[in-house]
Every structure is written in C-alpha cells, then in structure tokens.
Amino acid sequence: MAARGAVQAHTHNHKACIEDALATARELCAERGVQLTPLREKVLQIVWKSHKPVGAYDVLDELSRSHKSARPPTVYRALDFLIGEGLIHKIESLNAYLGCVEAGAPHAGHFLICRKCGATEEIVDPKLEAALDQAAKRARFRAERQVVEISGLCAHCAA
C-alpha cells in the first residue's frame, strides 16, 4: 500500500518528489504520444507543490505569475488533461486537485484527508479496491468510478 502526506513529512524530500512526478509525467506522455506542454507541466508542478489539495483558482493565481495570459479555462483544460492521463486526482469533497502517487498505474482514488491541516494521503491498496468492487457486485451495482475520501485527523494533528 502506498501513501503519502503529513505522516511522512519529517523524512520527505519534497524537491525530489516534485522532480520525480515531473519526470514520470514526461515519460508517460511520451509513451502515450500526448503532449505535456510547458503550461501543463507548470500546472502539474503547482499541484505537486504541497501535499495538500489545491483549488483551480489557487493554481490560476500561481500560474499567472509566469503566464500572464492564463485564464480559468486554460487551467481547467490543463487539469482535465492531467486527470485524463492519470497524473493527478480530483478530491471531490474539496473541489481540489492532488498529484497522483501511482501515476500511470490503473487504480481507484482512495484518500485520507486531515480536516485540521488539510494534509491528504493517497492510499493505493488493491485489496480495498477489490472489496469495494465485490460489495458493488453483491448489490448488483455496476460501478463506473471508485473514489473514497475519508476525513479525520492526521497523526500530527491528532497528537
């Protein structure tokens, strides 16, 4: 199971984390024959800037420092592209975006969200995905998308 967030902050090299995410994105886009334009790459970098979900208008504020002509549709198109390529996730309950720790690997979105500090951890657990799939099948429900967002307190805030 992969997870990241406030719990790991004391040993986390965030600069390397961002560089790894950008390198992975470049590689995946090249393999798929899609363009990771400089603007899309900058949006991805902004999303990865912290391990807290970031809203589209926060992305726009940051982006407009280097791209004066950036407007909301520009940001939303870039975010949609990054979601479509599996490079970021949308945190539905917060209407915000978070970098994907398993970019390129098919998986559902499972998140632990600290209601106090906002730190968010992505959980990648095939057993959890399978259990939810089985529960849906037992209910004769055809699931099209699986997102689990759990709100609570991270280890730091709970202490």
HUFEN-V244425 format. One record per pair of residues at least 12 apart in sequence whose ideal C-beta (glycine too) atoms are under 10 Angstrom apart, sorted by the first residue. I is the first residue (numbers start at 1). GAP is how many residues later the second one is. D is the distance in Angstrom with one decimal. If there is no record, write none. Layout:
BEGIN
((I	GAP	D) (I	GAP	D))
END
This chain:
BEGIN
((1	109	9.4) (1	122	6.1) (1	123	6.2) (1	124	4.4) (1	125	8.7) (1	126	8.4) (1	127	8.2) (2	99	5.2) (2	100	6.2) (2	103	9.6) (2	105	9.2) (2	119	9.2) (2	120	7.1) (2	121	7.4) (2	122	4.3) (2	123	8.3) (3	98	7.7) (3	107	9.3) (3	108	9.5) (3	109	7.4) (3	118	4.5) (3	119	6.5) (3	120	5.3) (3	121	7.7) (3	122	8.9) (4	13	8.0) (4	47	6.2) (4	94	9.7) (4	95	9.0) (4	97	5.4) (4	115	9.4) (4	116	8.8) (4	117	5.7) (4	118	6.4) (4	119	9.5) (4	120	9.9) (5	46	5.2) (5	47	8.5) (5	93	9.5) (5	96	9.7) (5	106	9.1) (5	107	7.0) (5	108	9.0) (5	109	7.7) (5	112	9.6) (5	113	9.8) (5	114	4.6) (5	115	5.8) (5	116	3.5) (5	117	7.9) (5	118	9.8) (5	149	6.6) (5	150	9.4) (5	151	9.6) (6	45	7.1) (6	46	8.8) (6	106	9.5) (6	108	6.3) (6	110	9.8) (6	111	6.3) (6	112	8.9) (6	113	3.4) (6	114	8.5) (6	115	7.6) (6	147	9.8) (6	148	4.2) (6	149	7.1) (6	150	5.2) (6	151	7.6) (7	105	9.0) (7	107	9.6) (7	112	8.0) (7	114	6.8) (7	147	6.2) (7	148	5.1) (7	149	7.4) (8	43	8.5) (8	111	9.7) (8	113	8.3) (8	147	9.9) (9	42	7.6) (9	110	7.7) (9	145	9.2) (9	146	9.9) (9	147	7.6) (10	146	9.2) (12	39	8.0) (14	34	8.6) (14	35	8.5) (14	36	8.1) (14	37	7.9) (17	31	7.0) (17	34	8.3) (17	82	8.4) (17	84	9.3) (18	26	9.0) (18	27	6.3) (18	28	9.9) (18	29	9.7) (18	30	4.8) (18	31	7.1) (18	32	9.9) (18	81	8.4) (19	26	9.5) (19	29	9.4) (20	28	9.2) (20	81	9.9) (20	83	9.5) (21	23	6.8) (21	24	8.1) (21	26	8.7) (21	27	4.9) (21	66	7.7) (21	67	9.2) (21	78	5.4) (21	79	8.2) (21	80	8.7) (21	82	7.0) (22	14	8.8) (22	19	6.4) (22	20	9.9) (22	22	6.6) (22	23	6.3) (22	26	7.7) (22	65	9.6) (22	77	9.9) (24	20	9.8) (24	63	7.8) (24	75	9.8) (24	76	9.1) (24	78	9.7) (24	79	5.0) (24	80	6.7) (25	15	8.4) (25	16	7.0) (25	19	5.7) (25	20	9.4) (25	23	9.4) (25	57	7.9) (25	60	7.6) (25	61	9.7) (25	62	5.1) (25	63	9.3) (25	74	9.3) (25	75	9.6) (25	78	6.6) (25	79	8.9) (26	15	7.7) (26	18	9.8) (27	76	9.4) (27	77	8.2) (28	57	6.5) (28	58	7.7) (28	59	7.2) (28	75	6.3) (28	76	4.7) (29	12	9.1) (29	52	9.4) (29	53	10.0) (29	56	6.6) (29	58	8.4) (29	75	9.9) (31	73	8.4) (32	53	7.1) (32	54	9.9) (32	72	9.1) (34	47	7.8) (34	50	8.8) (34	51	6.5) (35	46	8.8) (36	45	8.5) (36	46	8.9) (36	49	8.2) (36	51	8.6) (37	41	8.1) (37	44	8.7) (38	28	9.5) (38	29	8.9) (39	24	7.7) (39	27	9.3) (39	28	6.3) (39	30	10.0) (39	31	7.7) (39	35	7.1) (39	36	9.2) (39	38	9.1) (39	39	6.0) (39	42	9.8) (40	37	8.7) (40	38	4.8) (40	39	9.1) (40	41	5.7) (40	42	6.6) (40	45	9.0) (40	47	8.9) (41	37	9.1) (41	41	9.5) (42	17	9.2) (42	20	8.6) (42	21	6.2) (42	23	9.9) (42	24	6.6) (42	25	7.1) (42	28	9.1) (42	36	8.2) (43	13	9.6) (43	16	5.9) (43	17	9.4) (43	19	9.0) (43	20	6.4) (43	24	9.5) (43	27	9.2) (43	31	8.8) (43	32	6.6) (43	33	9.9) (43	34	9.4) (43	35	4.1) (43	36	6.5) (43	38	8.5) (43	39	6.6) (43	44	9.8) (43	45	8.7) (43	54	8.9) (44	15	9.9) (44	34	8.1) (44	35	9.4) (44	37	9.4) (44	38	5.7) (44	41	9.6) (44	43	6.1) (44	44	6.9) (44	53	9.7) (44	55	7.3) (44	59	9.6) (45	17	9.1) (45	18	9.7) (45	54	9.4) (46	12	7.9) (46	13	5.1) (46	14	9.3) (46	15	9.3) (46	16	4.8) (46	17	6.4) (46	19	10.0) (46	20	9.8) (46	29	9.2) (46	32	9.6) (46	51	9.2) (46	53	9.9) (47	12	6.7) (47	15	9.7) (47	31	9.5) (47	32	7.9) (47	35	7.2) (47	40	8.5) (47	41	5.3) (47	42	9.5) (47	49	9.2) (47	50	5.1) (47	51	6.8) (47	52	5.3) (47	53	9.5) (48	39	9.4) (48	40	8.3) (48	49	9.9) (48	50	8.7) (48	51	4.2) (48	52	9.6) (49	13	7.6) (49	50	9.0) (50	48	9.4) (50	49	9.5) (50	68	8.7) (50	69	8.7) (50	70	9.6) (51	47	7.7) (51	48	8.1) (51	50	9.7) (51	67	9.1) (51	68	5.9) (51	69	6.5) (51	70	7.8) (51	71	9.3) (52	39	9.7) (52	42	9.3) (52	44	8.2) (52	46	7.8) (52	61	9.2) (52	62	8.7) (52	65	7.7) (52	66	4.3) (52	67	5.9) (52	68	6.1) (53	35	9.8) (53	36	8.6) (53	37	8.7) (53	38	4.4) (53	40	9.3) (53	41	5.0) (53	42	8.7) (53	43	3.4) (53	44	6.1) (53	45	4.7) (53	46	9.6) (53	58	8.6) (53	60	7.7) (53	65	7.1) (53	66	9.5) (53	67	5.5) (54	25	9.9) (54	34	9.6) (54	37	9.5) (54	40	9.4) (54	42	5.7) (54	43	5.8) (54	44	7.6) (54	45	9.4) (54	64	9.8) (55	20	10.0) (55	36	9.7) (55	39	7.7) (55	40	6.6) (55	41	4.8) (55	42	7.6) (56	16	7.0) (56	19	5.4) (56	20	6.2) (56	22	9.6) (56	23	6.3) (56	34	9.7) (56	39	7.9) (56	40	7.9) (56	41	7.2) (57	15	7.4) (57	18	8.0) (58	17	9.6) (58	38	8.1) (58	39	9.3) (59	13	9.7) (59	15	9.9) (59	16	5.2) (59	17	9.3) (59	19	8.1) (59	20	7.1) (59	37	9.4) (59	38	7.3) (60	12	6.1) (60	14	8.0) (60	15	4.8) (60	16	9.2) (61	14	9.7) (62	13	9.7) (63	12	6.3) (63	15	8.4) (75	22	9.9) (79	18	5.9) (82	15	7.8) (82	17	8.8) (82	18	8.7) (82	21	9.4) (83	14	7.8) (83	17	9.0) (85	15	9.4) (85	18	8.0) (85	19	8.4) (86	14	6.1) (86	16	8.2) (86	17	5.8) (86	18	6.0) (86	19	7.7) (86	20	7.6) (86	21	8.5) (87	12	7.3) (87	13	5.8) (87	16	5.0) (87	17	8.1) (88	12	5.6) (88	15	8.3) (89	12	9.3) (89	13	10.0) (89	14	9.9) (89	18	9.8) (89	19	9.7) (89	20	4.9) (89	21	9.7) (89	22	7.5) (89	31	9.3) (89	33	6.9) (89	58	8.2) (89	60	10.0) (90	19	8.1) (90	57	8.5) (91	18	8.1) (91	20	6.2) (91	22	6.9) (91	29	6.5) (91	31	9.6) (91	56	8.7) (91	58	6.4) (92	17	8.5) (92	19	9.4) (92	55	6.0) (92	57	6.5) (93	18	8.8) (93	20	7.1) (93	54	9.1) (93	56	4.9) (93	57	9.8) (93	58	7.2) (94	17	9.4) (94	19	7.1) (94	24	8.2) (94	26	8.3) (94	55	8.2) (94	57	9.5) (96	17	9.8) (96	22	9.0) (96	24	8.7) (98	13	7.4) (98	15	9.5) (98	22	5.6) (98	23	9.5) (98	24	6.9) (99	23	8.5) (100	22	6.9) (100	24	9.2) (101	20	8.7) (101	21	4.9) (101	22	9.1) (101	23	6.6) (102	20	7.6) (102	22	4.9) (105	19	7.7) (106	23	9.7) (107	15	8.9) (107	16	9.5) (107	17	5.2) (107	18	8.8) (107	19	7.7) (107	21	9.9) (107	22	6.8) (107	39	9.0) (108	15	9.5) (108	16	8.6) (108	17	9.2) (108	18	9.4) (108	20	8.0) (108	21	5.0) (108	24	7.4) (108	25	8.9) (108	35	9.2) (108	37	7.7) (108	38	3.7) (108	39	6.8) (108	40	7.4) (109	13	7.3) (109	14	9.1) (109	15	9.4) (109	20	10.0) (109	36	8.3) (109	37	7.1) (109	38	4.5) (109	39	7.2) (109	40	7.9) (110	12	6.9) (110	13	4.2) (110	14	7.3) (110	15	6.7) (110	18	6.1) (110	19	7.8) (110	22	8.9) (110	36	8.0) (110	37	7.7) (110	38	4.5) (110	39	8.0) (110	40	7.9) (111	12	6.9) (111	36	8.0) (111	37	7.0) (111	38	5.0) (111	39	6.9) (111	40	9.3) (112	36	9.4) (112	37	8.4) (112	38	5.2) (112	39	8.3) (112	40	6.9) (112	41	9.7) (112	42	7.5) (113	36	5.9) (113	37	6.8) (113	38	5.1) (113	39	7.6) (113	40	9.9) (113	41	8.9) (114	37	8.0) (114	38	7.0) (114	39	5.8) (114	40	4.0) (114	41	9.1) (114	42	8.0) (114	43	5.5) (114	44	8.7) (115	36	5.0) (115	37	6.5) (115	38	6.7) (115	39	9.3) (115	42	8.2) (116	36	9.2) (116	37	5.9) (116	38	7.6) (116	40	8.8) (116	41	4.1) (116	42	8.6) (117	36	8.6) (117	37	6.4) (117	39	6.9) (117	40	5.4) (118	36	9.2) (118	39	9.7) (119	34	9.8) (119	35	5.1) (119	36	9.6) (119	37	7.6) (119	38	8.0) (120	29	8.8) (120	31	10.0) (120	34	9.0) (121	29	9.5) (121	33	7.7) (123	25	8.1) (123	27	8.7) (128	18	9.2) (128	20	7.6) (129	17	6.5) (129	19	9.3) (132	14	5.7) (132	16	7.3) (133	13	7.5))
END
